[in-house]
Amino acid sequence: MILVLFIGVRGCPPKNFICKYSENFPTILYQGVKKRGPPGASFRINKKSRNATAVRKSFDNFIHNFAVSKDENSLEMLSTDQAYREMWQHCLDRIKTQTTEEEFVKWFEPIVPLEFDGTTLRLRVPNASYVYQIEKNYIPFLRPIISQLYGQQTRLHYAVPKAEQQQPAAATLTTESDATAVSRFSTQTDTANIKNPFVIPGLKKIVIDPQLNPNYTFATFIEGECNRLARSAAMSVAVTPGNNPFNPLYIYGNSGLGKTHIAQSVGHEVRLRHPELQVLYVSMNKFQAQFQTAYKNGEIPDFIHFYQMIDVLIIDDIQELTGKTGTQNAFFNIFNHLQLAGKQLILTSDKPPVELKDIEQRLLTRFKWGLSAQLVSPDYETKLKIIRAKSRKVGARISDEVVTYLADNISANVREIEGVLSSLVANASFLERKITVSLAKEVLKAYVQLYRKEISIERIIETVCDHLNIDFARLSSPERTREVAQARQIAMYLSKQHTKAPLTAIGASIGGRNHATVLHSCKAVTNLMETDRNFRRQVEEIEKRILA
């Protein structure tokens, strides 16, 4: 019979238990030295029990290999390397469930356990970058796994090959921890092995260009009721990036309303207030192109790790992610890591999250975590402010009359406003013409689709009465003179041509006539226009005035 005393080994029986092993017994008995039950109290574990946990099976094998009786008076103590490797394999199995396959293969498979003395677990890693990545990105879930399998007081010691140890960056790889467990790595390391898709390959240090347009700042952004929510939220994000309830900040709206402007404004403000933070703006199309290049070169892990280093990531046109499964998977890893690390994400799109199609549900739910702020078409006052601000920017001196005309006829698209103003300046400069309403009309016809104001029945009646010099009261009266009757018929004809109002509504608005009268009037005017040139010319002149 052999007695082995175990004191405080994590995953083994309670403290001060004696292990009794005999080749003649099919089981291992663990008997407590300090018994709280009746004399002889003990418990047993069948070595081949299917119900035994993985830790118990590992410990059982450990005991079996640790103590082997050759005879009654001799004991051979075998190497415990196999037991430690089995415990490390259990550790890897748990790590694999909490990382992606690419992360596990790159950062954990190359690690080799060297020894464990009860308090310090020595791991051999290929180079110093592994220490940096593990301590920066994976220690939150690695610590409890190590503590559970090796003990609460376990410390990590990273062993780096001599070639790496000679480098200044790897001078002090082993750090002592406090009583809580695993060590923290705080030594500055060289990040040259992480590929930066924004710089020329071969650079030794990562220098990230934020890719921001210098003109897109909060100072040049025109605020109005149409964008106040998005602008206020963006400023809040810029003041405390990552530490606010708007993460991610999702800005959506039609093209040309200022989504890119306001998103890049956040980037400029963050760089001004927090110069130590890494800011990056990238369109989803460029992100997709970079992903394809990384996939072709077998550099997906480096691609993902590069983006995981960013503190404020701005992705424009996120709707372009639709249908791209591989890119969605990579972006999910980046998004999840940044948000869990307290980094800030800003997304722009032409649709709200609920309307995005062919995007994984796990991404859509994360898009909805923060604030979704919509940009709508500017109101009239905001358009006036935008036109005046843009005209000052291009150096054009435009009268209030021209500004008002442009606001009345240009759509809410800011890009169209900039295009029209540039054309006005070019015409005034190269043709030496003064910027007037007449010139603005010519430019608008060539560059911008003019808005047709909504035509109402009342406006048609007013135009007909003014052109034919007839009072509205006479037009609506039962008077049946040729002059009044013809004017009434013209008004009904034009109302049917240029409004969507039903015949009954047209008749009710013009003297309370019924729909049959309206049909008769339209037919009469059509026939007369075909036979009477002067009458046709008169109707066309009235129609031009209505459409002007």
C-alpha positions as CSV (number, residue, x, y, z in Angstrom):
1,M,0.0,0.0,0.0
2,I,1.3,3.5,-0.9
3,L,0.3,6.8,0.8
4,V,0.6,10.1,-0.9
5,L,-0.4,13.3,0.9
6,F,-1.9,16.2,-1.2
7,I,-2.0,19.7,0.1
8,G,-4.0,22.4,-1.8
9,V,-3.8,21.2,-5.4
10,R,-6.6,22.9,-7.4
11,G,-9.0,20.3,-9.0
12,C,-7.9,17.6,-6.6
13,P,-9.7,16.3,-3.4
14,P,-10.0,18.6,-0.4
15,K,-7.0,19.6,1.6
16,N,-5.2,17.0,3.8
17,F,-6.6,14.0,2.0
18,I,-4.5,10.8,1.7
19,C,-4.5,8.8,-1.5
20,K,-4.3,5.1,-1.1
21,Y,-3.2,3.2,-4.2
22,S,-2.7,-0.5,-4.7
23,E,-2.3,-2.5,-7.8
24,N,-4.7,-5.1,-6.3
25,F,-7.6,-2.7,-6.2
26,P,-9.6,-1.6,-9.2
27,T,-10.3,1.8,-7.6
28,I,-8.5,4.7,-5.9
29,L,-9.6,5.5,-2.4
30,Y,-9.3,9.0,-0.9
31,Q,-9.4,9.0,2.9
32,G,-9.7,12.2,4.9
33,V,-7.0,12.8,7.6
34,K,-9.4,15.2,9.4
35,K,-12.6,13.3,9.3
36,R,-15.9,15.0,10.2
37,G,-17.9,11.8,9.7
38,P,-17.7,8.4,11.3
39,P,-14.3,6.6,11.5
40,G,-13.1,5.2,8.3
41,A,-15.1,7.7,6.2
42,S,-13.8,7.7,2.6
43,F,-15.0,8.2,-0.9
44,R,-14.0,6.5,-4.2
45,I,-13.8,7.3,-7.9
46,N,-13.9,4.5,-10.5
47,K,-11.1,5.1,-12.9
48,K,-13.3,4.2,-15.9
49,S,-16.5,5.8,-14.7
50,R,-18.4,7.6,-17.5
51,N,-19.9,10.0,-15.0
52,A,-16.6,11.3,-13.8
53,T,-15.9,14.9,-14.9
54,A,-13.0,15.8,-17.2
55,V,-11.1,17.3,-14.3
56,R,-11.6,14.2,-12.2
57,K,-10.5,11.9,-15.0
58,S,-7.4,14.1,-15.5
59,F,-6.6,14.0,-11.8
60,D,-7.2,10.2,-11.8
61,N,-4.7,9.7,-14.6
62,F,-2.4,12.1,-12.8
63,I,-2.5,9.9,-9.7
64,H,-2.1,6.7,-11.7
65,N,1.0,8.1,-13.4
66,F,2.4,9.8,-10.3
67,A,2.6,6.8,-8.0
68,V,3.3,3.3,-9.2
69,S,4.0,0.5,-6.7
70,K,6.7,-1.9,-7.7
71,D,6.7,-3.7,-4.4
72,E,5.7,-3.1,-0.8
73,N,8.8,-1.1,0.1
74,S,9.6,1.0,-3.0
75,L,8.0,3.9,-4.9
76,E,8.9,5.3,-8.3
77,M,8.0,8.9,-8.8
78,L,7.3,9.6,-12.5
79,S,7.5,12.8,-14.4
80,T,4.4,15.0,-14.1
81,D,4.8,16.6,-17.6
82,Q,2.0,14.5,-19.0
83,A,-0.4,15.6,-16.3
84,Y,0.4,19.3,-16.8
85,R,0.0,19.0,-20.6
86,E,-3.4,17.4,-20.1
87,M,-4.4,20.3,-17.8
88,W,-3.2,22.7,-20.4
89,Q,-5.2,20.9,-23.1
90,H,-8.3,21.4,-20.9
91,C,-7.4,25.1,-20.7
92,L,-7.1,25.2,-24.5
93,D,-10.5,23.5,-24.9
94,R,-12.1,26.2,-22.9
95,I,-10.3,29.0,-24.6
96,K,-11.4,27.7,-28.0
97,T,-15.0,28.2,-27.0
98,Q,-14.5,31.9,-26.4
99,T,-12.4,32.8,-29.4
100,T,-12.8,32.6,-33.2
101,E,-11.0,29.8,-35.0
102,E,-8.5,32.3,-36.6
103,E,-7.7,33.8,-33.2
104,F,-7.2,30.4,-31.5
105,V,-4.9,29.1,-34.3
106,K,-2.8,32.3,-34.4
107,W,-2.4,33.1,-30.7
108,F,-2.9,30.0,-28.6
109,E,-2.0,26.9,-30.6
110,P,1.7,27.8,-30.7
111,I,1.9,28.2,-26.9
112,V,3.8,25.3,-25.2
113,P,3.5,24.7,-21.4
114,L,6.9,24.2,-19.8
115,E,6.3,23.6,-16.1
116,F,4.1,24.4,-13.2
117,D,5.6,24.6,-9.7
118,G,2.3,25.1,-7.9
119,T,2.3,28.9,-8.1
120,T,3.9,29.8,-11.4
121,L,2.8,28.4,-14.8
122,R,5.6,28.8,-17.4
123,L,4.5,29.1,-21.0
124,R,6.8,29.3,-24.0
125,V,5.5,31.8,-26.7
126,P,7.1,32.4,-30.2
127,N,7.8,36.1,-29.6
128,A,6.9,39.2,-27.6
129,S,3.9,40.0,-29.7
130,Y,2.1,37.0,-28.3
131,V,2.5,38.3,-24.8
132,Y,1.2,41.7,-25.8
133,Q,-1.8,40.3,-27.6
134,I,-2.7,37.9,-24.8
135,E,-2.4,40.4,-22.0
136,K,-4.2,43.1,-24.0
137,N,-7.1,41.2,-25.6
138,Y,-7.6,37.8,-23.9
139,I,-6.6,38.1,-20.3
140,P,-10.2,38.9,-19.0
141,F,-11.5,35.4,-19.9
142,L,-8.1,33.6,-19.6
143,R,-7.6,34.6,-16.0
144,P,-10.6,32.6,-14.6
145,I,-9.7,29.6,-16.7
146,I,-6.2,29.5,-15.4
147,S,-7.4,30.1,-11.8
148,Q,-10.0,27.3,-12.0
149,L,-7.6,24.7,-13.4
150,Y,-4.3,25.6,-11.8
151,G,-5.3,27.5,-8.6
152,Q,-6.4,31.0,-7.5
153,Q,-2.8,32.1,-6.8
154,T,-1.3,31.0,-10.1
155,R,1.0,33.4,-11.9
156,L,1.9,33.4,-15.6
157,H,5.5,33.4,-16.7
158,Y,6.1,34.0,-20.4
159,A,9.2,32.4,-21.9
160,V,10.4,34.0,-25.1
161,P,13.2,32.6,-27.3
162,K,16.6,34.2,-26.8
163,A,16.5,36.1,-30.1
164,E,13.4,37.9,-28.9
165,Q,14.7,38.5,-25.4
166,Q,17.7,40.4,-26.8
167,Q,15.3,43.0,-28.2
168,P,14.5,46.0,-25.9
169,A,10.8,45.5,-26.4
170,A,11.0,42.0,-24.7
171,A,13.4,43.0,-21.9
172,T,10.9,42.4,-19.1
173,L,8.3,39.8,-20.2
174,T,7.7,38.3,-16.8
175,T,5.7,40.3,-14.3
176,E,4.6,39.4,-10.8
177,S,0.9,39.8,-10.1
178,D,-1.0,40.6,-7.0
179,A,-2.8,37.9,-5.0
180,T,-5.7,37.8,-7.5
181,A,-3.8,35.7,-10.0
182,V,-2.6,36.2,-13.6
183,S,0.1,38.8,-14.4
184,R,-0.5,41.9,-16.4
185,F,1.7,42.9,-19.4
186,S,2.5,46.6,-19.6
187,T,5.8,46.7,-21.5
188,Q,5.7,48.7,-24.8
189,T,6.1,46.3,-27.7
190,D,6.9,46.7,-31.4
191,T,3.7,46.4,-33.5
192,A,5.5,46.1,-36.8
193,N,4.2,42.6,-37.4
194,I,0.6,43.8,-37.6
195,K,-0.2,44.7,-41.2
196,N,-1.7,48.2,-41.7
197,P,-3.8,48.3,-44.9
198,F,-3.5,52.1,-45.1
199,V,0.3,52.3,-45.3
200,I,3.0,51.0,-47.6
201,P,4.2,47.5,-46.5
202,G,7.5,47.4,-44.8
203,L,7.1,50.3,-42.4
204,K,8.3,49.4,-38.9
205,K,5.7,51.2,-36.9
206,I,2.1,51.7,-37.5
207,V,1.1,55.3,-38.4
208,I,-2.6,55.5,-39.0
209,D,-4.0,58.3,-41.2
210,P,-7.5,59.0,-40.0
211,Q,-8.7,59.5,-43.6
212,L,-10.7,62.6,-42.7
213,N,-11.7,65.4,-45.0
214,P,-10.5,68.7,-43.4
215,N,-13.6,70.5,-44.6
216,Y,-16.0,68.2,-42.7
217,T,-16.0,69.7,-39.2
218,F,-18.7,70.8,-36.7
219,A,-17.8,74.5,-37.5
220,T,-18.8,74.1,-41.1
221,F,-21.9,72.0,-40.4
222,I,-25.2,73.9,-40.6
223,E,-27.5,72.9,-37.8
224,G,-31.3,73.0,-38.1
225,E,-34.4,71.1,-36.9
226,C,-33.7,68.5,-39.6
227,N,-30.4,67.4,-38.1
228,R,-30.3,68.7,-34.5
229,L,-30.6,65.2,-32.8
230,A,-27.8,63.7,-34.9
231,R,-25.6,66.7,-34.4
232,S,-26.1,66.9,-30.6
233,A,-25.5,63.1,-30.3
234,A,-22.4,63.4,-32.4
235,M,-20.9,66.1,-30.2
236,S,-21.6,64.1,-27.1
237,V,-19.8,61.1,-28.6
238,A,-16.8,63.4,-29.5
239,V,-16.5,64.6,-26.0
240,T,-16.6,61.2,-24.3
241,P,-15.9,58.6,-27.0
242,G,-16.8,55.1,-25.9
243,N,-18.1,56.3,-22.6
244,N,-21.6,57.3,-23.6
245,P,-25.0,55.6,-24.3
246,F,-24.7,56.2,-28.1
247,N,-22.4,53.3,-29.0
248,P,-22.8,52.7,-31.9
249,L,-24.0,56.0,-33.2
250,Y,-26.0,55.1,-36.2
251,I,-26.8,58.0,-38.6
252,Y,-29.1,57.4,-41.5
253,G,-30.9,59.4,-44.2
254,N,-31.1,60.1,-47.9
255,S,-28.1,60.9,-50.0
256,G,-26.7,64.5,-49.7
257,L,-28.1,65.3,-46.3
258,G,-24.8,65.5,-44.5
259,K,-24.2,62.0,-43.0
260,T,-20.6,61.8,-44.0
261,H,-20.0,65.4,-42.9
262,I,-21.4,64.9,-39.4
263,A,-19.6,61.5,-38.9
264,Q,-16.2,62.9,-39.9
265,S,-16.9,65.9,-37.7
266,V,-16.8,63.5,-34.8
267,G,-13.4,62.3,-35.9
268,H,-11.9,65.8,-36.0
269,E,-13.4,66.7,-32.6
270,V,-12.0,63.5,-31.0
271,R,-8.5,64.2,-32.4
272,L,-8.7,67.7,-31.0
273,R,-10.0,66.7,-27.6
274,H,-8.2,63.3,-27.2
275,P,-5.1,63.4,-29.4
276,E,-3.9,60.1,-27.9
277,L,-6.8,58.1,-29.4
278,Q,-6.6,56.4,-32.8
279,V,-9.3,57.6,-35.2
280,L,-10.1,56.1,-38.5
281,Y,-12.8,56.8,-41.2
282,V,-13.4,54.2,-43.9
283,S,-16.2,53.5,-46.3
284,M,-17.6,50.1,-46.4
285,N,-16.6,49.7,-50.0
286,K,-12.9,50.3,-49.1
287,F,-13.3,48.0,-46.1
288,Q,-14.6,45.2,-48.4
289,A,-11.7,45.7,-50.8
290,Q,-9.2,45.5,-48.0
291,F,-10.8,42.4,-46.7
292,Q,-10.6,40.7,-50.1
293,T,-6.9,41.5,-50.4
294,A,-6.3,40.2,-46.9
295,Y,-8.2,37.0,-47.7
296,K,-6.2,36.5,-50.9
297,N,-2.9,36.9,-49.0
298,G,-4.0,34.8,-46.0
299,E,-3.8,37.8,-43.7
300,I,-7.3,37.8,-42.2
301,P,-6.1,37.7,-38.6
302,D,-3.8,40.7,-39.2
303,F,-6.6,42.6,-40.9
304,I,-8.9,42.0,-38.0
305,H,-6.3,42.8,-35.4
306,F,-5.4,46.1,-37.1
307,Y,-9.0,47.4,-36.9
308,Q,-9.3,46.1,-33.3
309,M,-6.5,48.7,-32.4
310,I,-8.7,51.6,-33.4
311,D,-10.3,53.7,-30.7
312,V,-12.9,55.6,-32.8
313,L,-14.0,53.7,-35.9
314,I,-16.2,55.5,-38.5
315,I,-17.8,53.3,-41.1
316,D,-19.6,55.0,-44.0
317,D,-22.4,53.4,-46.0
318,I,-22.8,50.3,-43.8
319,Q,-25.6,49.2,-46.1
320,E,-22.9,48.1,-48.6
321,L,-22.3,45.2,-46.2
322,T,-25.4,43.5,-47.6
323,G,-24.9,40.0,-48.9
324,K,-21.1,39.8,-48.1
325,T,-21.0,36.9,-45.7
326,G,-17.2,36.8,-45.3
327,T,-16.9,40.5,-44.7
328,Q,-19.8,40.4,-42.2
329,N,-18.0,37.8,-40.2
330,A,-14.8,39.8,-40.0
331,F,-16.7,43.0,-39.2
332,F,-18.6,41.2,-36.4
333,N,-15.3,40.3,-34.8
334,I,-14.1,43.8,-35.0
335,F,-17.4,45.4,-33.9
336,N,-17.7,43.0,-30.9
337,H,-14.1,43.6,-29.8
338,L,-14.3,47.3,-30.0
339,Q,-17.5,47.6,-28.1
340,L,-16.5,45.3,-25.4
341,A,-13.2,47.2,-25.1
342,G,-15.1,50.5,-24.6
343,K,-14.2,51.9,-28.0
344,Q,-16.5,54.1,-30.1
345,L,-18.2,53.1,-33.3
346,I,-20.0,55.5,-35.7
347,L,-22.0,54.1,-38.7
348,T,-23.8,55.8,-41.5
349,S,-26.4,54.4,-43.9
350,D,-29.2,55.4,-46.2
351,K,-31.6,53.1,-44.3
352,P,-32.5,52.5,-40.7
353,P,-31.2,49.2,-39.3
354,V,-34.7,47.6,-39.5
355,E,-34.7,48.0,-43.3
356,L,-31.3,46.5,-44.0
357,K,-31.5,43.2,-45.9
358,D,-29.1,40.2,-46.2
359,I,-27.1,41.2,-43.1
360,E,-26.7,38.7,-40.2
361,Q,-29.1,39.2,-37.3
362,R,-26.3,39.3,-34.8
363,L,-25.0,42.4,-36.5
364,L,-28.4,44.1,-36.9
365,T,-29.1,43.7,-33.2
366,R,-25.8,45.4,-32.4
367,F,-26.6,48.2,-34.8
368,K,-29.7,48.9,-32.6
369,W,-27.8,48.9,-29.3
370,G,-26.9,52.6,-29.4
371,L,-28.7,55.6,-31.0
372,S,-30.2,55.6,-34.5
373,A,-30.5,59.3,-35.6
374,Q,-32.2,60.3,-38.8
375,L,-31.3,63.2,-41.1
376,V,-34.3,64.6,-42.9
377,S,-34.7,67.2,-45.6
378,P,-33.9,70.7,-44.4
379,D,-36.7,73.1,-43.7
380,Y,-36.9,76.4,-45.6
381,E,-35.0,78.4,-43.0
382,T,-32.2,75.8,-42.9
383,K,-31.9,75.8,-46.7
384,L,-31.5,79.6,-46.6
385,K,-28.7,79.2,-44.1
386,I,-27.0,76.5,-46.1
387,I,-27.1,78.5,-49.3
388,R,-25.7,81.6,-47.6
389,A,-22.9,79.5,-46.0
390,K,-22.0,77.7,-49.2
391,S,-22.0,81.0,-51.2
392,R,-19.5,82.5,-48.7
393,K,-17.3,79.4,-49.0
394,V,-17.1,79.7,-52.8
395,G,-16.7,83.5,-52.7
396,A,-19.9,84.4,-54.4
397,R,-21.8,87.6,-53.5
398,I,-25.5,86.7,-53.9
399,S,-28.4,88.9,-53.3
400,D,-31.3,87.9,-51.0
401,E,-33.6,87.7,-54.0
402,V,-31.4,85.1,-55.6
403,V,-31.0,83.2,-52.4
404,T,-34.7,83.1,-51.9
405,Y,-35.2,81.9,-55.5
406,L,-32.6,79.1,-55.0
407,A,-34.2,78.0,-51.8
408,D,-37.6,77.8,-53.5
409,N,-36.5,75.7,-56.4
410,I,-33.5,73.6,-55.3
411,S,-34.1,70.3,-53.6
412,A,-32.9,69.6,-50.1
413,N,-29.8,67.9,-51.4
414,V,-26.8,69.8,-50.2
415,R,-24.7,68.5,-53.1
416,E,-27.1,70.1,-55.6
417,I,-26.8,73.4,-53.7
418,E,-23.0,73.3,-54.0
419,G,-23.2,72.4,-57.7
420,V,-25.6,75.3,-58.5
421,L,-23.5,77.8,-56.6
422,S,-20.3,76.6,-58.4
423,S,-22.0,77.0,-61.7
424,L,-23.3,80.5,-60.8
425,V,-19.7,81.6,-59.8
426,A,-18.3,80.1,-63.1
427,N,-20.9,81.9,-65.2
428,A,-20.3,85.2,-63.4
429,S,-16.5,84.9,-63.6
430,F,-15.9,83.5,-67.1
431,L,-18.8,85.2,-68.9
432,E,-18.7,88.4,-66.8
433,R,-22.3,88.2,-65.9
434,K,-24.0,89.4,-62.8
435,I,-25.6,86.8,-60.6
436,T,-29.3,87.5,-60.9
437,V,-32.5,85.6,-60.7
438,S,-32.4,85.3,-64.5
439,L,-29.0,83.7,-64.5
440,A,-30.0,81.5,-61.6
441,K,-33.0,80.2,-63.7
442,E,-30.7,79.4,-66.6
443,V,-28.3,77.5,-64.3
444,L,-31.1,75.6,-62.6
445,K,-32.5,74.4,-66.0
446,A,-29.1,73.0,-66.9
447,Y,-27.9,71.4,-63.7
448,V,-30.9,70.9,-61.4
449,Q,-34.3,69.5,-61.8
450,L,-36.6,72.3,-60.9
451,Y,-39.4,71.6,-58.5
452,R,-42.9,72.2,-59.9
453,K,-45.0,73.7,-57.2
454,E,-48.2,71.8,-56.4
455,I,-51.0,73.1,-58.6
456,S,-54.4,73.5,-56.9
457,I,-57.9,74.1,-58.3
458,E,-58.0,77.5,-56.6
459,R,-54.8,78.6,-58.3
460,I,-56.2,77.6,-61.7
461,I,-59.4,79.5,-61.1
462,E,-57.5,82.6,-60.0
463,T,-55.2,82.5,-63.1
464,V,-58.1,82.0,-65.5
465,C,-60.1,84.9,-63.9
466,D,-57.1,87.2,-64.0
467,H,-56.2,86.3,-67.6
468,L,-59.8,86.7,-68.9
469,N,-60.6,89.6,-66.6
470,I,-63.6,87.9,-65.0
471,D,-64.5,88.1,-61.3
472,F,-64.5,84.9,-59.3
473,A,-68.1,85.6,-58.2
474,R,-69.3,85.6,-61.9
475,L,-67.4,82.4,-62.6
476,S,-69.1,80.6,-59.7
477,S,-72.5,82.1,-60.4
478,P,-75.3,80.5,-62.5
479,E,-74.6,83.1,-65.2
480,R,-74.5,81.4,-68.6
481,T,-73.2,84.1,-71.0
482,R,-70.7,82.9,-73.6
483,E,-67.8,84.8,-71.9
484,V,-68.4,83.3,-68.4
485,A,-69.4,79.9,-69.6
486,Q,-66.2,79.6,-71.7
487,A,-64.0,80.7,-68.8
488,R,-65.7,78.1,-66.6
489,Q,-65.0,75.4,-69.1
490,I,-61.4,76.4,-69.4
491,A,-61.0,76.3,-65.7
492,M,-62.5,72.8,-65.5
493,Y,-60.3,71.6,-68.4
494,L,-57.1,72.8,-66.9
495,S,-58.1,71.5,-63.4
496,K,-58.5,68.0,-64.9
497,Q,-55.2,68.2,-66.8
498,H,-53.0,69.5,-63.9
499,T,-54.6,68.2,-60.7
500,K,-55.4,64.8,-59.3
501,A,-58.7,66.0,-58.0
502,P,-61.8,63.9,-58.9
503,L,-64.4,65.3,-61.3
504,T,-66.9,65.8,-58.5
505,A,-64.4,68.0,-56.6
506,I,-63.6,70.1,-59.6
507,G,-67.3,70.7,-60.3
508,A,-68.0,71.5,-56.7
509,S,-65.1,74.1,-56.7
510,I,-66.3,75.8,-59.9
511,G,-69.9,76.9,-59.4
512,G,-71.1,73.7,-57.7
513,R,-71.4,71.7,-61.0
514,N,-71.6,68.0,-61.2
515,H,-69.1,65.6,-62.8
516,A,-71.1,65.3,-66.0
517,T,-70.8,69.0,-66.5
518,V,-67.0,68.8,-66.0
519,L,-66.7,66.0,-68.6
520,H,-68.8,68.0,-71.1
521,S,-66.6,71.1,-70.5
522,C,-63.4,69.2,-71.0
523,K,-64.6,67.7,-74.3
524,A,-65.9,71.1,-75.5
525,V,-62.5,72.8,-74.8
526,T,-60.6,69.9,-76.5
527,N,-62.7,70.2,-79.7
528,L,-62.5,74.0,-79.8
529,M,-58.7,73.9,-79.5
530,E,-58.5,71.6,-82.5
531,T,-60.6,74.0,-84.7
532,D,-59.8,77.5,-83.3
533,R,-56.2,78.5,-83.3
534,N,-56.7,81.7,-81.3
535,F,-58.6,79.8,-78.6
536,R,-55.9,77.2,-78.4
537,R,-53.3,80.0,-78.1
538,Q,-55.3,81.6,-75.3
539,V,-55.5,78.3,-73.4
540,E,-51.8,77.7,-73.8
541,E,-51.0,81.2,-72.4
542,I,-53.1,80.5,-69.4
543,E,-51.5,77.1,-68.9
544,K,-48.0,78.7,-69.0
545,R,-49.0,81.2,-66.3
546,I,-50.2,78.3,-64.1
547,L,-47.0,76.3,-64.6
548,A,-44.6,79.3,-64.2
